[in-house]
Amino acid sequence: MRGPLAHGVLGVIRTRFDHVSAPGEDASVLIVDGVDEASVRALLTLLWDTGHELLSMTSSRPPPEEGRP
């Protein structure tokens, strides 16, 4: 994100999502694990609605469970 994530917004995100971290002192990086597509959309909407500018986003899928393709 451009600039730091507001403390209040980070608190809201932590109540809505289970695995959230904001490494670094300025909280310009946000890591949220274990979210589906609808959750990503909700998170992006929250960030945009609170005036945060997203510069980059990376999404990765968890490794498949054993015995599943």
Sequence and secondary structure as in RCSB ss.txt:
>XXXX:A:sequence
MRGPLAHGVLGVIRTRFDHVSAPGEDASVLIVDGVDEASVRALLTLLWDTGHELLSMTSSRPPPEEGRP
>XXXX:A:secstr
 BS   HHHHHHHHHH SEEE  SSS    EEES  HHHHHHHHHHHHHTT B            TT  
